Amino acid sequence: MKQSALKVFRQPPDRLNCAQSVLYAWREVFGDTAMTVADLKPFGAGRASDGLCGALYAACLLVPSREEELKAAFAARVGSVHCKEIRAAKKHPCADCVAEAAELLAGKK
């Protein structure tokens, strides 16, 4: 799932944001069509609820029953769940966050 997300993240022609890329990979792997990729366009670049990382936001939307687990694991790997804090630390570029969220969503630890 990680590779599926990274192959479309900010890549032409669609240039999907972090949230959209995670959803794209989810749909490609699981065929879930409850949400469209366009639905998550407003949630990249720190615009998700509470300033959450968009990639993590998408993962939590897709599997709400695992939200707390996903947030805890993501924070342990990346250092925060909030986009501004992640960017300020300059340790994990957005592509890393997309990869981490996709791996967590796929159940890889």
C-alpha positions in Angstrom: 0.0 0.0 0.0 2.9 2.3 0.8 4.1 2.2 -2.8 0.7 2.8 -4.2 0.4 6.0 -2.1 3.8 7.2 -3.0 3.4 6.7 -6.7 0.6 9.3 -6.8 1.7 11.7 -4.1 2.4 15.1 -5.7 3.0 13.3 -9.1 1.5 14.4 -12.4 -1.0 14.4 -13.7 -3.2 14.7 -10.6 -0.7 15.8 -8.0 -2.6 14.3 -5.1 -2.1 15.7 -1.6 -1.1 13.5 1.4 -4.7 12.7 2.4 -5.7 11.9 -1.2 -2.7 9.7 -1.7 -3.5 7.5 1.3 -7.1 7.2 0.1 -6.0 6.3 -3.4 -3.8 3.5 -2.1 -6.6 2.2 0.2 -9.0 2.1 -2.8 -6.5 0.4 -5.0 -5.8 -2.3 -2.5 -9.3 -2.8 -0.9 -11.6 -1.5 -3.7 -13.5 0.6 -1.2 -15.4 3.3 -3.0 -17.3 4.9 -0.1 -15.2 8.1 -0.5 -13.7 9.6 -3.6 -10.2 10.9 -3.9 -11.7 14.4 -4.6 -13.5 14.3 -1.2 -10.1 14.6 0.5 -8.7 17.4 -1.5 -9.3 20.0 1.2 -7.4 18.0 3.9 -3.8 18.2 2.8 -1.0 20.6 3.9 -2.1 20.9 7.5 -5.8 21.7 6.7 -7.2 18.5 8.3 -9.3 18.8 11.5 -7.3 20.0 14.5 -4.2 20.5 12.3 -3.7 16.7 12.0 -1.4 15.4 9.3 -3.5 14.9 6.2 -2.1 11.4 5.6 -3.0 10.3 9.2 -6.4 12.1 8.9 -7.2 9.9 5.9 -6.1 6.7 7.6 -8.3 7.6 10.6 -11.3 8.3 8.4 -10.9 5.0 6.6 -10.6 2.9 9.7 -12.3 4.9 12.6 -12.2 1.9 14.9 -8.4 2.1 14.9 -8.1 5.9 15.2 -6.4 6.0 18.6 -4.1 3.1 17.6 -3.1 4.8 14.4 -2.5 8.1 16.0 -0.3 6.6 18.8 1.7 4.6 16.3 2.1 7.5 13.9 3.3 9.8 16.7 5.8 7.2 17.8 7.3 7.0 14.3 7.1 10.6 13.2 7.1 12.5 16.5 3.7 14.2 16.3 0.3 13.9 14.7 0.1 17.6 13.8 1.3 18.8 10.4 2.8 22.1 11.7 4.9 20.3 14.3 6.1 17.6 11.9 7.1 20.3 9.3 8.8 22.5 12.0 10.9 19.6 13.1 12.1 19.0 9.6 12.9 15.4 10.2 10.1 13.8 8.2 9.1 15.2 4.8 5.5 14.8 3.7 6.3 11.7 1.6 7.5 10.0 4.8 4.2 10.8 6.5 2.3 9.4 3.5 4.4 6.2 3.6 4.0 5.8 7.4 0.2 6.3 7.3 -0.2 3.8 4.4 2.0 1.2 6.2 0.0 1.6 9.5 -3.2 1.4 7.6 -2.1 -1.8 5.9 -1.2 -3.2 9.4 2.6 -3.2 9.0 4.5 -2.1 12.1 
